[in-house]
Structures are given as C-alpha cells and as structure tokens.
Amino acid sequence: MAWRSSGKTHAELINNLFNNGVITNQRVRNAMLAVDRSFFSPKNPYDDSPQYIGSSVTISAPHMHAYALEVLSDKLVDGARVLDIGSGSGYLTACMAAMVGDSGKVIGVEHIEDLVKKSVESINKWNENVLSSEKIKIILGDGREGSSENGPYDAIHVGAAASDIPQALIEQLAVNGRMVLPVGPAGGSQEFIQIDKFDKNKILSKTLMGVMYVPLTDKKKQLNKFSYFLF
C-alpha cells in the first residue's frame, strides 16, 4: 500500500499514507503535514519513492520516513533530544523537530559538505526560526561517530546501513532512549533494527523488517558510487 500513497500535493501524499495505514499516529501525521517535502526534494516531492538530491544521495521514500517516525514517536516528545545520522536533505530532521516542541532539539549529522549547505537552505525555506534558535543544528561530520557533545539522545535515527551497530551511537543513546537503523552489508540482506536502552548494561534489539539502504560509509566511498535508497 505504501507505494500507492503518492499524491498531487503534499497534503494528499500524507493523507494517502494515513489512509493506507502507513501512518497511524496522529502526531506523526501532523508533523509530516507541517513539513512540505517540496522544500527538500526538488523533483517529484510528492511521489512515494526515493528521489535523487545530489552527491550520490537520495531522500528516502515518504513511507520510510513515516515508519521511522512511528517507531520513534513515543520518544519524540516535548523537550526530547534527537540525533539524525545521515541527515541528507534535512526533511526527516525537520519532521522530528516538529514533534519535540519548542524545548526539544534535533542534531543532524551529514558528512557531505554540499548536502549540509543544501539542507540548511531547505530548512530555512521551511522555517527560518528553527536554525537561528538552534532547535535544529546540522553538523558536518562522520555519522558513525555521532555527536557526543550534544548528547545523550532520547531518540536516534540512522539513515544508512551499518555493517554492525556503531558502539558510539549506543553510548550516546540516553537511558530509556530508542534508536532505529538499518543493519547489514551493502547490497546484501539488511534489517531495520529497533534498539531500546533500559540502563547502561541492558540493551534490547529487535528486527522490524527487511530493507535495502546505501551503506553507512565514508565520504570518499559514497561519492565514488551512485546508489539509491530503495525503500
């Protein structure tokens, strides 16, 4: 049903995701309605499919953004601190900011300088106040290392597949926090994993579904090979 959710307008896209059962949480629906994808995806923003945004990167399909927000929704509350690894276009970063209230903060980490610049421009077109107030902060850096100086985080989203779960991200996850990320080899069998941290020594993980993402890698390898997010 997700692939039939495309719309002619942003509202139609999000409402189709809701009517098709992809979005079930009203807070997720409201957040996605509040952030128009046309600011972040210059081509076909209302198609429920990945779209190329440059630098060997795509913006993920809307149904995958919706799914990630649904899984993290009970952690994306007023005052929450959030980390978005591989923030790319900045769209999901903005949606999470819409869910954490005025006292919340979302840190996006992206390792391609051109995408950092583009995402900052896109976020400013959507809402110039979120960057000036530092409710959203986009950082140039290696997502595999996270951003320890801004943590710990109540919610972490990773937008590329790690061969193994990065230990740095587990350490930066707050107690009672949740992380979602794809795990598996590039081009191979990958799983979308949910990780819950109950205390420093009690971490539980579960597989949510099979996916196929580009690898969580370094800048040079990513720019040398063009790949699409397939989900």
N, C-alpha and C positions, 0 to 999 in steps of 0.2 A: 504493500500500500504506500510505502514511503515514496517510491519512485513515481507515483501518480499525484503527488502533492504539489507539483509546480503550479504557479499562478501567474496571472497577468499583472498583478500588483503585489506589493509586499503584504498587505493585509490578507489578500486572497491566499498567498503562499502559506502564511502562518495559520490561517483558519483551516486550510486544507490539511495541514499537519495535525491540527487538533481534531478535525472531523474524521480523519483516518486513524486516529488512536495513537499517533506517534507522540504527540503532546497530550499529557493527561493532567498535568499540574497547572493550575490557573496562573500561578506566579511565573512559571516558565513562559506560558503563553503571553502574559503581559510584558515580560522583559523582551521577548523576541519581537513583539509588535512595536515596542518602543524604539528598537534599533533597526532602521531601514537598511537592508543589505545593499541598496544601490550606492551608498556611500563607500562601501568596502569592496564591491565586486563590479568592476566597470562593464563587464559583459554578462548578459543573461543573469542578472542578480536574483531573479525570482524563479529560476529553474531549480528543481530539487536534485541537483547534480553538482559535482566539483567543477570549479571554474578557475582557469589559469590566471594568476595575478602577477607573474613575472618571477625572475630569479629561480627558476626550476621549482616553483611552489604553486599550489592551488589553494583556494579557500575550500574547505570541506563542504560537502552537501549539507543543506539545511537540516535534513533529518538526523545527521550525526551530531550536529551542534545541539539539536533539541534533545537527543538521547543523553548526551553528556550532561546537559543542564538538569535533566530529570533525575539522573543518578546522584548528582551533587546537590539537589535542590534543598534538602534539609540542612545542609552546611552553608548554603548561600543565603545567609540571614543578615539582618541589620548588624553592622559592626564587624562582620567577618573579614578576615584577611585571606586573600586568594592569590595563588600563583598559576599563571598560564604559560606553559612551556611550549615554545614554537608558536608564538602568538600571531605570526604571519600578518594577515590583513588587519587584525585587531577587532574583528567582528565579535568573536566569542568573548574576548576580553571585555568589550563594551556591554554585552548581554549580562555577563556576570556582575559588572559594576551596577547595572540597573537593578540587580537583585539584592545587593548588600547594603543599600541605604546610604545616607549621607555620611555616616560614620565608618563605613566599610572602606576597604582598599584592595585594589587589584593590581598585581605586578605582572606585566607581560615580559617574557624574555625571548628575544629573537636574535639569531646570530648573523643575519644578513643585513648589513647597514642600509641598503636601499629599501628593504621591507620595513625596517624601523621608521625610516623617514616617511614612507608612504602611509604606514598605519597611523602615525601621529597626525598626518594631514587628514586622513579619513576620519579619525576620532574627533578632530577639531571641527570638521564639517558637520558631524553629527551633534556634538555638544562640546563647545569650547571650554566650558567650565570644569569638566572632569579632569582635564590635564593640568590646568592652572591651579586647581585646588589639590592636585596630587591624589585625587581619588583613584585615578588610573596613572600608572607610571610604566613606560615602555623602556626596557633596558637592553642594550646591545651586549650579548654575552652568550656563553655556551650553556644551553639549556640543561645539559646533563649534570651541570654543577648547581643548578637552581639559582637562588639568590638569598643566601643565608642572612645577609644583613637586614633583610626586610621581613624575615620570618619570626616565629613559626607560622604556618598556614593552616587555616581550618579546612581549606579545600585546595587541591592541586589537580590541574588538568594538563595532560601531556598530549600534544597533537602530532606525534610521530612515534614510530615503533622502536622501542628499545630492545636490544638483544637480551638484556637482563634488566631487572628493575634497578634503576640507579640508587645506590645507597645514600647519596647526598640528599635525594628527594625524600626518602623515608625519614632521614634525620630531621629534615626541615618541616615535616608534617607534624602539626600540633597533636597533643593527646586529644582523643575523640574526633580527630580530623579524618578526612577521606580523600583518597587520590584515585583518579581513573586514568588509565593509559593503555595503549596497545603494546603488546609484548610479543616478540618473535623475530625471526630472521627476515631480512629484506627479500621480498618476492616469494617468501615461503608461508607456512602456516602461522598465522598470528591470532592472538586472542585479545579481546578488550577486557581488561582486568580492573576490578574494584579492590582497593586496599583500605582497610579501616585500622586505625591505630588506637588501641584502648589504653595502653600505657607504654612506657619505653620498651618493655620486653614482651608485649603482647600485640602482635600484628596479624590480622587475618586477611586473606585474599580469596577472591572468588572470580571465576570466569563468567563474564556476562554474555559474550557471543564471539563468533569468528569475524575478523575484519581483515582489511589489507590497507596498510598505510605505508608511506615512504619511511625510510629509516631515520632514527634519531642519530644524526651523524655530525661530522664537522663541516664547516662552510665549503671547503675545497671539494670534498666528495659530492656534496649536494649540487653545487654549481656545475660540476662536470657531467652530471647525468640528469636529464629531464625525466621526471616521474609525476604521475598524478596520484592524488588520494582517490581511491576507488569507492569509498563509502562516505 
